[in-house]
């Protein structure tokens, strides 16, 4: 039986009371729907997921759903959509009040673009991995990692939603929910053990994240079929194909990480989401960034966005022309650095740098940089105690308090800048091609970390 959205909306309004106004439907599926709701007291919109318990109105089941949801509500992480309230109404509906994320889901982004750039796909997966690691450390398994449950806010930051809701839904239904459209999890993204009904742990979420990463890179998940049963059968019996068969330009390091995530045997996968996240950064260092580029077509129009447009219009064409000129000038100065991360450097990147020997066991990176034009894979890493130049096959390091730096004009297929560090009378050319935009970024980041030579 499908959801009666009109009745569900009315019941939700009764449950929330006059302080809230239930608005537009944001999504629906299976047993639940999500509405945009106006919190009149806070003067902001929230998202409310409401579950219809009309077919199984059992107080015991409702209590278990609320208990599961309240456990999830204790999760606080930059990449997890926060839950602010959990409640119910007359054993007819259960609801969860969450932050309203005004941006596309990963599903919408993939429908728009087909597939993502390799760096962006790794960046999304790493942020989801960090969110999963936080939840797993607190005993919460997601069970339904898929593009629909991965959201991007207006700045391009990734947030994961619906933590533990699959388990809570199973509890609320009083059954294992194995019919098509009611599977606890989504067939295309489920792990083999989940597909066969076995018990699951954190490694099941790692597999599901691997399927999502495969989808982002290839444009489709590795297994598909005409029915849920057909997909589940493939998942349980077949091995995922190599991502390089679908997209040759995927680096072998990233392909190896993905293959490990998609291992059929849980014992052969990364044993934690934290391991997977660290491996992603090791394979694609730019995965440590926290932003995914969104074009205007990727963003949902919101009231706040419309206010910004009206404000810009009032300033008139002169301001817009100035902004456009600045944007063009900035673009002419060169592309953004491939990597520029200042403190706090994500733990996953610090872990990857420690495995390479770049950062000492008791040390911490405070700045990691790679210019736009660098093709050799050289990183400049400033830690609390050292400066390290990390090339793919060797490392060079200096005590941080002995280092100064200079920038000199040079020529490499055109005019450019050389970035050189000096320590104990030694000159070490770190980067042979630095754009003006790279230099601007370096100069700001190094202020307070390293002194310019002669200062």
BELJO-V957958 format. One record per residue. N is the residue number from 0. PHI is phi in radians with two decimals (none if undefined). Layout:
BEGIN
((N:PHI) (N:PHI))
END
This chain:
BEGIN
((0:none) (1:-1.39) (2:-1.16) (3:-1.63) (4:-1.12) (5:-1.12) (6:-1.16) (7:-1.10) (8:-1.09) (9:-1.10) (10:-1.15) (11:-1.12) (12:-1.07) (13:-1.13) (14:-1.17) (15:-1.44) (16:1.49) (17:-1.27) (18:-1.29) (19:-2.21) (20:-2.16) (21:-1.29) (22:-1.96) (23:-1.25) (24:-1.29) (25:-1.69) (26:3.12) (27:-2.66) (28:3.10) (29:1.08) (30:-1.79) (31:-2.42) (32:-2.44) (33:-2.13) (34:-2.06) (35:-1.41) (36:-2.25) (37:-1.60) (38:-1.50) (39:-1.14) (40:-1.20) (41:-1.47) (42:0.98) (43:-2.60) (44:-1.55) (45:-2.23) (46:-1.87) (47:-2.15) (48:-1.63) (49:-2.15) (50:-1.93) (51:-1.49) (52:-1.77) (53:-1.02) (54:-1.48) (55:-2.35) (56:-1.35) (57:-1.95) (58:-1.01) (59:-1.12) (60:-1.18) (61:-1.08) (62:-1.10) (63:-1.18) (64:-1.02) (65:-1.12) (66:-1.10) (67:-1.06) (68:-1.13) (69:-1.23) (70:-1.09) (71:-1.11) (72:-1.11) (73:-1.41) (74:-1.31) (75:-2.22) (76:-2.72) (77:-1.04) (78:-1.96) (79:-2.14) (80:-1.13) (81:-1.27) (82:-1.77) (83:-1.86) (84:-2.79) (85:-2.30) (86:-2.82) (87:-2.64) (88:-2.58) (89:0.89) (90:0.97) (91:-1.82) (92:-2.40) (93:-2.13) (94:-2.43) (95:-2.29) (96:-1.67) (97:-2.27) (98:-1.04) (99:-1.57) (100:-1.64) (101:-1.54) (102:-2.96) (103:-1.36) (104:-1.41) (105:-1.06) (106:-1.03) (107:-1.12) (108:-1.12) (109:-1.22) (110:-1.14) (111:-1.33) (112:-1.78) (113:1.54) (114:-2.60) (115:-1.86) (116:-1.04) (117:-1.02) (118:-1.10) (119:-1.19) (120:-1.08) (121:-1.13) (122:-1.15) (123:-1.09) (124:-1.08) (125:-1.12) (126:-1.16) (127:-1.12) (128:-1.05) (129:-1.13) (130:-1.12) (131:-1.11) (132:-1.03) (133:-1.09) (134:-1.18) (135:-1.07) (136:-1.12) (137:-1.94) (138:1.40) (139:-1.89) (140:-1.79) (141:-1.25) (142:1.36) (143:-2.58) (144:-1.25) (145:-2.80) (146:-1.03) (147:-1.15) (148:-1.69) (149:-2.04) (150:-1.97) (151:-2.18) (152:-1.42) (153:-1.11) (154:-1.61) (155:1.61) (156:-1.39) (157:-1.58) (158:-2.34) (159:-1.80) (160:-2.16) (161:1.13) (162:-1.11) (163:1.22) (164:-1.21) (165:-1.08) (166:-1.18) (167:-1.12) (168:-1.14) (169:-1.06) (170:-1.11) (171:-1.18) (172:-1.52) (173:1.35) (174:-2.58) (175:-1.42) (176:0.94) (177:-1.90) (178:-1.43) (179:-1.04) (180:1.50) (181:-2.22) (182:-1.17) (183:-1.35) (184:2.07) (185:-2.04) (186:-0.87) (187:-1.09) (188:-2.05) (189:-1.38) (190:-1.32) (191:-0.99) (192:-1.19) (193:-1.23) (194:-1.15) (195:-1.67) (196:1.44) (197:-1.36) (198:-1.18) (199:-2.15) (200:-2.41) (201:-1.01) (202:-1.19) (203:-1.17) (204:-1.13) (205:-1.07) (206:-1.08) (207:-1.05) (208:-1.13) (209:-1.08) (210:-1.13) (211:-1.09) (212:-1.09) (213:-1.02) (214:-1.07) (215:-1.10) (216:-1.45) (217:-1.68) (218:1.63) (219:-2.82) (220:-1.21) (221:-1.19) (222:-2.18) (223:-2.58) (224:-3.03) (225:-1.36) (226:-2.59) (227:-1.05) (228:-1.10) (229:-1.13) (230:-1.14) (231:-1.09) (232:-1.13) (233:-1.09) (234:-1.05) (235:-1.37) (236:-2.02) (237:-1.80) (238:-1.72) (239:-1.07) (240:-1.22) (241:-1.11) (242:-1.12) (243:-1.26) (244:-1.28) (245:-1.56) (246:-2.65) (247:-1.10) (248:-1.35) (249:-1.11) (250:-1.02) (251:-1.07) (252:-1.09) (253:-1.23) (254:-1.06) (255:-1.18) (256:-1.07) (257:-1.12) (258:-1.06) (259:-1.18) (260:-1.11) (261:-1.70) (262:-1.04) (263:-1.16) (264:-1.46) (265:-0.97) (266:-1.20) (267:-1.69) (268:-1.48) (269:-1.03) (270:-1.45) (271:-2.69) (272:-1.15) (273:-1.10) (274:-1.08) (275:-1.09) (276:-1.09) (277:-1.10) (278:-1.15) (279:-1.09) (280:-1.19) (281:-1.11) (282:-1.40) (283:-2.35) (284:-0.94) (285:-1.19) (286:-1.13) (287:-1.25) (288:-1.22) (289:-1.97) (290:-2.28) (291:-1.95) (292:-1.21) (293:-2.03) (294:-1.49) (295:-0.96) (296:-1.26) (297:-1.51) (298:-1.66) (299:-1.37) (300:-1.28) (301:-2.16) (302:-1.07) (303:-1.11) (304:-1.10) (305:-1.14) (306:-1.08) (307:-1.04) (308:-1.14) (309:-1.13) (310:-1.09) (311:-1.09) (312:-1.12) (313:-1.15) (314:-1.21) (315:1.54) (316:-1.14) (317:-1.09) (318:-1.13) (319:-1.08) (320:-1.12) (321:-1.11) (322:-1.04) (323:-1.09) (324:-1.13) (325:-1.10) (326:-1.09) (327:-1.15) (328:-1.10) (329:-1.07) (330:-1.11) (331:-1.16) (332:-1.32) (333:2.13) (334:-1.26) (335:-1.13) (336:-0.96) (337:-1.10) (338:-2.65) (339:-2.66) (340:-2.21) (341:-1.85) (342:-1.07) (343:-1.43) (344:-1.29) (345:-0.93) (346:-1.02) (347:-1.14) (348:-1.24) (349:-1.03) (350:-1.12) (351:-1.12) (352:-1.18) (353:-1.15) (354:-1.12) (355:-1.46) (356:1.45) (357:-1.32) (358:-1.98) (359:-1.20) (360:-1.03) (361:-1.73) (362:-1.90) (363:-2.50) (364:-1.26) (365:-2.06) (366:-2.75) (367:-2.28) (368:-2.49) (369:-2.52) (370:-1.24) (371:-1.08) (372:-1.51) (373:-1.27) (374:-1.97) (375:-1.57) (376:1.35) (377:-1.52) (378:-1.98) (379:-1.71) (380:-2.14) (381:-1.85) (382:-1.89) (383:-1.12) (384:-2.13) (385:-2.42) (386:-2.04) (387:-2.20) (388:-1.82) (389:-1.85) (390:-1.58) (391:-0.96) (392:-2.00) (393:-2.75) (394:-2.16) (395:-2.28) (396:-2.38) (397:-2.45) (398:-1.03) (399:-1.06) (400:-1.31) (401:-1.79) (402:-1.85) (403:-2.22) (404:-2.48) (405:-2.40) (406:-2.17) (407:-2.23) (408:-1.18) (409:-2.63) (410:-2.43) (411:-2.57) (412:1.27) (413:2.61) (414:-1.14) (415:-2.74) (416:-2.10) (417:-1.79) (418:-1.86) (419:-2.19) (420:-1.90) (421:-2.18) (422:-2.64) (423:1.02) (424:1.50) (425:-1.66) (426:-1.84) (427:-2.22) (428:-1.36) (429:-1.40) (430:-2.22) (431:-1.63) (432:-2.56) (433:-2.16) (434:-1.39) (435:-1.07) (436:-1.18) (437:-1.01) (438:-1.10) (439:-1.06) (440:-1.15) (441:-1.06) (442:-1.04) (443:-1.20) (444:-1.24) (445:-1.41) (446:-1.06) (447:1.58) (448:-1.79) (449:-2.33) (450:-1.51) (451:-1.08) (452:-1.11) (453:1.52) (454:-1.42))
END
